[in-house]
Every structure is written in structure tokens, then in C-alpha cells.
Amino acid sequence: QVQLVESGGGLVQAGESLRLSCLASGSTATINSIGWYRQRPGQERELVAIVNSDDTTTYADAVKGRFAVARDNAKNTVYLQMNFLEPDDTAVYFCYGVVRRGWNAASRRWNLFDQWGRGTQVTVSA
């Protein structure tokens, strides 16, 4: 099992920066990809940034050039550095991981499962 715990959320003003951290515990070696989603008020959860299993990164268009995601395997932590924050970035930010759990002999692939943290609130005032 894998547990994900976020920290670092808070209230900032537009233009400021914030860094979120997600500490993974448990069977961390089974984590394929890990990153961040967010849910803005009244909207569905959406991808923000993720470190893929091949260590490439993927970003939502809305955050490209402003946010940076990084994974530190030695610390079992993934970070989200958020710069030039805007009021529209106000959301609950969730740590998200894709976890391998069990080998599927029929498909010759690992069974993959989603793992979520509980979220951390980020509020950006104008």
C-alpha cells in the first residue's frame, strides 16, 4: 500500500510563490508516476503536473512556464513549485500516484491503480 500526504498549502497574494510537497510512504517502489491534480471551486478535478514513469513531465497548459514538478526518490517526495500565482489557481491540490499492484499474467502487465492524497488548499488573493 502507498500513502500520499500533501503539505505546503496556504493563502498568498497574486504574483507570489508557493511550494507544495507530497510525502509518499509504504510501498513507494511501486509508484510509477506521481504528480498533482487540482479541483477549483465548482469545477472537476484536473491534471496540473505529473512526473511520468520515464521521468518525463507533463503540464497543464494553464500552468506551463509558471509551475514546476520534481520528484525526489531519495526523499520519497514530489514537489510542486508554483510561481506567479493567479487567483484562478485557487483550488484544492491533490497528490496523485499511479501504483503497481500485482502482475497480470494474462496481459503480461502490472495492474495499475490510482492513489490520492487528501488534498491541500491553495488560495490566491487578487
ABEGO torsion letter per residue (X at the ends): XBBBBBBGBEBBBBGBBBBBBBBBBEBAAABABBBBBBBBBGBBBBBABBBBAAGBBBBBAAABGABBBBBBAAAGBBBBBBBGBBAAABBBBBBBBBBBBEBBAAAGBBBBBBBBBAEBBBBBBX
